């Protein structure tokens, strides 16, 4: 088993995935807020 060296692992793929997830989460949250505002205006 290789000895672990802190900070040597390539994490580019994980960082891209995380940033994509955060972007998608922001879009979904904004869409949900806009949908709730629209529903409130229509039923108001």
ZITA-V870792 format. One record per pair of residues at least 24 apart in sequence whose ideal C-beta (glycine too) atoms are under 10 Angstrom apart, sorted by the first residue. I is the first residue (numbers start at 1). J is the second residue. Records with the same first field share a line. If there is no record, write none. Layout:
BEGIN
I = J, J
END
This chain:
BEGIN
none
END
